[in-house]
Amino acid sequence: EIDARLQGIARLKVDQVALWRQEQLTDAQAIMDNPFVVTALAQWLDHPSPAAEEQTKAWFLSLRQNYHYADVLLADPTGRILFSSAGHQHALGAAMATAIKEAIATGRPVLTDLHRPSDDSAPHQETVAPLHIKTGDGIKTIGAIILQSNADRFLFPLIQSWPEPSATAETLLVRRDGDDALFLNELRHRQNTALRLRIPLTSGEVPAVKAMLGVQGQVEGVDYRGVPVFAVLSPIPETPWVLIAKIDRAEALADWQAHALLLIGLIVGVGGSMIAALGMVWQRYAKKQYRAAYRAEVERRQAEEQYRATLMSVGDGVIACDNKGLVTVMNPVAEIMTGWLKEEAAGQSIDKVFVILNEDSRLPVKNPVERVLREGLVVGLANHTVLVAADGGERPIADSGAPIFNDQGEINGAVL
């Protein structure tokens, strides 16, 4: 039972870490595949202007805030930092420079390993998105966008959480560093350990050392505190990391000892045995319900994150409003095209944010949202329609509006 529980938790955590890493690569690939963003950055670098600079900085800041990155940086092909959305002024380390070269050479996003930019900084991981643009002479590399993630903000809490009550259980990440097993995350029973705590590979009873020596699956040993534990060792795909799910031996066997006492109680009397049996059945049922609820919550959060990432990665501008015509959602492309940040646009009338004119007559064009909300039909704009951004810039657009229905089939809003 202990092995089965630890195996299940280890698989869950490995999948969560792999999904988190894939999300970082997906974000980077979405930036690379967005021709509007790449072209805008290329034009800004070739022909800098105050207006273009402000627009570019606003996009970087929006990307950092919406995707919860610690920093979003722009580097030239040599690895020199051109811009930091967080205002940091620091040079890239050798590992980061190598990652930029690899990303530019392969044309694919590259994830760095966990590292500390400095001794007093939190552990970070970066995703490098190379930026290429087609020119008359072929493909030109204009640089790379670096998405910097603070491990303390998401990865470490994800690793440290345990899906059931326990006084000693924990999961942790380790990788080999020379002749040591290096702990990558903060530990439950010891502070300030991420990328600092090392155990030499000669300590063969420690599960982390066994993992570095190629052992997988269920093991017994003593942890970094010298306490006997049961553990499961599971490699993280496409990384040098190994995840360890472990629990103190004393706590793991406490349930078995309690069952032994219940067996003695069976001899004492039928009444006591019935109460104990009912208690055990209820305990098992409660645990099953808890695990099912936890799995459902994990799946729901993963689905919501996937939907959010998909919407925010769409290359077209997307604006959603409620049934009163008030803006509720904008993706980054819509922010750039309208000149409104989504925080500023939220709650504003769609007519104020989405201003459209006839390109020939210069007369206002009726916003399609009104008809969508009134008739529940998909409505498209006429030809020769231009969008007037908040800064006065104009763009010819093609557009369609569609109704959003709730579970009762009522119109709950519209999406452009």
C-alpha positions in Angstrom: 0.0 0.0 0.0 2.8 2.4 0.8 4.5 1.7 -2.5 1.3 2.1 -4.5 0.6 5.5 -2.8 4.1 6.8 -3.4 4.1 5.6 -7.0 0.8 7.3 -7.7 2.0 10.6 -6.1 5.3 10.4 -8.0 3.6 9.9 -11.3 1.3 12.8 -10.6 4.2 15.1 -9.7 6.3 14.0 -12.7 3.4 14.7 -15.0 2.9 18.2 -13.4 6.6 19.1 -13.8 6.6 17.9 -17.4 3.4 19.8 -18.2 4.9 23.0 -16.6 8.1 22.7 -18.7 6.0 22.1 -21.9 3.9 25.2 -21.1 7.1 27.3 -21.0 8.1 25.9 -24.4 4.6 26.5 -25.8 4.7 30.1 -24.7 8.0 30.6 -26.4 6.9 28.8 -29.6 3.7 31.0 -29.7 5.9 34.1 -29.6 8.1 32.7 -32.4 5.1 31.8 -34.5 3.5 35.2 -34.2 4.6 37.2 -37.3 3.1 40.4 -36.0 5.3 40.4 -32.9 8.5 39.4 -34.8 7.9 42.0 -37.5 7.2 44.7 -34.9 10.4 43.9 -33.0 12.4 43.8 -36.2 11.1 47.2 -37.3 11.7 48.7 -33.8 15.3 47.4 -33.8 16.0 48.7 -37.3 14.1 52.0 -37.0 13.8 52.9 -33.3 11.3 55.6 -32.4 9.7 56.7 -29.1 6.2 55.5 -30.1 7.5 52.1 -31.3 9.6 51.8 -28.2 6.7 52.5 -25.8 4.5 50.0 -27.7 7.2 47.4 -27.5 7.8 48.0 -23.8 4.1 47.8 -23.2 3.9 44.4 -24.9 6.9 43.0 -22.9 5.3 44.2 -19.7 1.9 42.7 -20.6 3.6 39.4 -21.5 5.4 39.4 -18.1 2.3 40.2 -16.1 -0.2 38.0 -17.9 2.0 34.9 -17.9 3.5 35.6 -14.5 7.1 35.6 -15.5 9.8 37.1 -13.2 11.2 39.0 -16.3 11.0 39.0 -20.1 14.1 40.1 -21.8 15.2 40.8 -25.4 18.7 39.9 -26.4 20.6 40.4 -29.7 22.1 37.5 -31.6 25.4 37.8 -29.6 23.6 37.5 -26.3 23.7 41.1 -25.3 20.7 42.3 -23.3 18.8 45.0 -25.1 15.7 45.3 -22.9 14.4 43.9 -19.6 10.7 44.3 -18.7 11.6 44.2 -15.0 14.3 46.9 -15.5 17.2 44.5 -14.5 20.6 45.5 -15.6 22.7 42.4 -15.6 24.9 40.4 -18.0 23.9 36.9 -19.0 26.0 34.0 -17.6 27.8 31.4 -19.7 24.9 28.9 -19.5 22.4 31.5 -20.7 24.7 32.6 -23.6 25.0 28.9 -24.6 21.3 28.4 -24.5 20.8 31.5 -26.8 23.3 30.1 -29.3 21.6 26.7 -29.3 18.1 28.2 -29.8 19.3 30.4 -32.7 21.2 27.5 -34.3 18.3 25.0 -34.0 15.4 27.5 -34.5 13.6 26.0 -31.6 12.8 27.1 -28.0 15.4 26.0 -25.4 14.9 25.6 -21.7 17.8 26.2 -19.3 18.4 24.2 -16.2 17.5 25.6 -12.8 20.2 28.0 -11.5 20.7 31.0 -9.3 21.7 34.2 -11.2 23.5 35.3 -8.0 24.1 33.9 -4.5 21.4 36.0 -3.0 18.8 35.5 -5.7 16.0 32.9 -6.0 16.4 29.9 -8.3 15.4 30.6 -11.9 14.8 28.8 -15.2 14.7 30.5 -18.6 13.1 29.7 -21.9 14.8 31.1 -24.9 12.7 31.9 -28.0 14.9 32.7 -31.1 13.5 35.4 -33.4 13.9 34.9 -37.2 12.5 37.0 -40.0 12.4 36.4 -43.7 14.2 39.0 -45.9 15.1 39.2 -49.5 18.4 37.6 -48.7 16.9 34.7 -46.8 16.3 34.2 -43.0 17.7 36.9 -40.7 18.2 36.4 -36.9 17.2 39.5 -35.0 17.8 38.1 -31.5 15.9 36.2 -28.9 13.2 36.7 -26.2 14.1 35.2 -22.8 11.2 34.2 -20.5 12.5 34.0 -17.0 10.5 32.0 -14.4 11.0 32.2 -10.7 11.0 28.7 -9.3 9.8 29.9 -5.9 6.5 31.1 -7.5 5.2 28.0 -9.2 7.6 25.0 -9.6 8.7 24.7 -6.0 5.1 25.0 -4.5 4.0 22.4 -7.1 6.7 20.1 -6.0 6.3 20.6 -2.3 2.5 20.1 -2.1 1.4 16.7 -0.9 -2.1 15.4 -1.9 -3.0 14.0 1.5 -2.3 15.0 5.1 1.1 13.9 6.3 3.6 15.1 8.9 6.7 14.0 7.2 6.0 13.2 3.5 7.6 15.4 0.7 8.6 15.4 -2.9 11.9 16.9 -4.1 14.0 17.3 -7.2 17.7 16.3 -7.5 20.3 16.1 -10.2 23.9 15.0 -10.3 26.5 17.7 -10.0 30.0 16.3 -10.2 30.4 13.8 -7.4 27.4 15.0 -5.5 23.6 14.8 -5.6 22.4 18.4 -5.7 18.9 19.2 -4.3 17.1 21.7 -6.6 14.1 22.7 -4.5 13.5 23.9 -1.0 13.0 21.0 1.5 10.2 20.5 4.1 12.5 19.8 7.0 15.4 22.1 6.2 15.5 25.8 5.0 17.5 27.5 2.3 18.5 24.3 0.5 17.5 24.9 -3.1 20.7 24.5 -5.3 22.8 24.6 -2.1 22.4 21.2 -0.3 24.7 18.5 -1.6 25.2 14.9 -0.6 28.3 13.0 -1.8 27.7 10.0 -4.0 29.5 7.9 -1.4 26.5 8.1 0.9 24.8 5.1 -0.7 21.9 4.8 1.8 20.4 8.1 0.8 17.6 7.8 -1.8 18.9 10.9 -3.6 22.3 9.3 -4.1 20.6 6.0 -5.3 18.7 8.1 -7.9 21.9 9.6 -9.2 23.4 6.1 -9.5 20.6 5.0 -11.8 18.2 3.3 -9.3 14.5 3.8 -10.1 11.2 2.8 -8.4 10.6 2.0 -4.7 13.6 2.0 -2.3 14.3 2.2 1.4 17.1 4.3 3.0 17.8 7.3 5.2 17.1 10.8 3.9 19.2 14.0 4.2 18.2 14.2 8.0 19.5 10.6 8.6 15.9 9.4 9.2 14.7 6.0 7.8 12.3 6.5 4.9 10.4 4.8 2.1 10.8 6.5 -1.3 10.0 6.2 -5.0 12.5 7.5 -7.5 11.1 8.7 -10.9 13.2 10.5 -13.6 11.7 13.6 -15.2 11.6 13.1 -19.0 14.0 15.2 -21.1 15.8 16.5 -18.0 18.7 15.4 -15.8 16.3 15.7 -12.9 14.9 12.9 -10.7 11.8 13.3 -8.6 11.8 11.6 -5.2 8.5 11.0 -3.3 9.2 9.9 0.2 7.7 9.5 3.7 9.2 8.6 7.1 9.2 4.9 7.8 7.6 5.6 11.2 4.7 7.5 9.8 4.2 5.1 6.9 3.9 2.1 9.3 1.8 4.0 11.8 -1.4 2.8 10.0 -0.2 -0.8 10.1 0.4 -0.5 13.9 -3.0 0.9 14.3 -4.5 -2.0 12.5 -2.7 -4.4 14.8 -4.4 -2.8 17.7 -7.7 -3.1 16.0 -7.1 -6.9 15.7 -6.7 -7.1 19.4 -9.9 -5.1 19.8 -11.7 -7.7 17.7 -11.0 -10.3 20.4 -12.4 -8.0 23.1 -15.9 -7.8 21.8 -18.2 -7.8 18.8 -19.4 -4.3 19.5 -15.9 -2.9 19.4 -15.0 -4.8 16.3 -18.1 -3.5 14.4 -17.2 0.1 15.3 -13.6 -0.4 14.2 -14.7 -2.0 10.9 -17.2 0.8 10.2 -14.5 3.3 11.0 -12.0 1.7 8.6 -14.6 1.5 5.8 -15.5 5.2 6.3 -11.8 6.1 6.3 -11.1 4.3 3.0 -14.2 5.9 1.4 -13.1 9.3 2.6 -9.6 8.8 1.2 -11.0 7.6 -2.2 -13.3 10.6 -2.4 -10.5 13.0 -1.6 -8.2 11.5 -4.2 -11.0 11.6 -6.8 -11.7 15.2 -5.9 -8.0 16.1 -6.1 -7.6 14.4 -9.5 -10.7 16.3 -10.8 -9.3 19.6 -9.5 -5.9 18.9 -11.2 -7.6 18.1 -14.5 -9.8 21.1 -14.3 -6.9 23.4 -13.6 -4.8 21.9 -16.4 -7.8 22.3 -18.8 -8.3 25.9 -17.8 -4.5 26.6 -18.2 -4.6 25.0 -21.7 -7.6 27.1 -22.7 -6.0 30.3 -21.4 -2.6 29.6 -23.1 -4.5 28.8 -26.4 -6.5 32.1 -26.3 -3.5 34.2 -25.4 -1.4 32.6 -28.1 -3.9 33.2 -31.0 -2.3 35.3 -33.7 -5.5 37.4 -34.2 -6.9 40.0 -31.9 -9.6 38.5 -29.6 -12.0 40.6 -27.5 -14.9 39.2 -25.4 -17.6 41.2 -23.7 -20.6 40.4 -21.5 -24.3 40.7 -22.5 -24.2 44.4 -21.6 -21.3 45.0 -24.1 -18.7 45.5 -21.4 -15.2 44.2 -22.2 -14.2 41.1 -20.1 -11.2 39.5 -22.0 -8.5 40.7 -24.4 -5.5 38.8 -25.7 -2.1 40.4 -26.3 -2.7 40.9 -30.0 -5.9 42.8 -29.3 -4.1 44.9 -26.8 -1.5 45.9 -29.5 -4.1 46.5 -32.2 -6.5 48.6 -30.1 -3.8 50.4 -28.0 -5.6 49.3 -24.8 -4.2 47.2 -22.0 -6.6 44.5 -20.9 -6.6 45.9 -17.4 -7.6 49.3 -18.7 -10.2 47.9 -21.1 -11.9 45.6 -18.6 -15.4 46.9 -17.8 -15.2 49.5 -20.6 -17.9 49.6 -23.3 -16.9 47.7 -26.4 -17.7 50.8 -28.5 -15.1 52.7 -26.6 -12.3 50.1 -27.0 -13.2 48.8 -30.5 -13.6 52.0 -32.6 -14.2 51.3 -36.3 -14.8 53.6 -39.4 -15.5 53.1 -43.0 -12.2 53.6 -44.8 -13.8 55.5 -47.7 -16.5 57.7 -46.1 -14.7 58.1 -42.7 -18.1 57.6 -41.0 -18.4 55.4 -37.9 -19.3 51.7 -38.6 -21.9 50.1 -36.4 -20.3 47.8 -33.9 -21.3 44.2 -34.7 -21.6 43.3 -31.0 -25.0 45.0 -30.8 -26.5 42.8 -33.4 -24.8 39.7 -32.1 -26.3 40.3 -28.6 -29.7 41.2 -30.0 -30.2 38.4 -32.6 -27.7 35.7 -31.5 -26.1 35.5 -35.0 -22.5 35.4 -36.2 -22.0 38.9 -37.8 -19.1 40.0 -40.0 -17.9 43.5 -40.9 -18.3 45.0 -44.3 -15.2 45.6 -46.5 -13.1 48.7 -46.1 -13.4 48.9 -42.3 -10.5 50.3 -40.3 -9.8 50.0 -36.6 -8.8 53.2 -34.8 -6.4 52.5 -31.9 -6.2 54.5 -28.7 -3.1 56.3 -30.1 -4.9 57.3 -33.3 -3.3 54.7 -35.5 -5.5 53.0 -38.0 -5.5 49.4 -39.3 -7.7 47.8 -42.0 -9.3 44.8 -40.4 -11.4 41.8 -41.1 -13.7 40.9 -38.3 -16.5 38.7 -37.1 -18.6 38.6 -34.0 -20.2 35.5 -32.5 -22.6 35.1 -29.5 -21.5 33.3 -26.3 -24.2 31.0 -24.8 -24.5 29.8 -21.3 -25.6 26.3 -20.2 -29.3 27.4 -20.5 -28.8 28.5 -24.1 -29.1 32.2 -23.2 -26.8 34.8 -24.8 -24.2 35.5 -22.1 -22.0 37.8 -24.2 -20.1 38.1 -27.5 -16.6 37.5 -28.8 -14.9 39.5 -31.6 
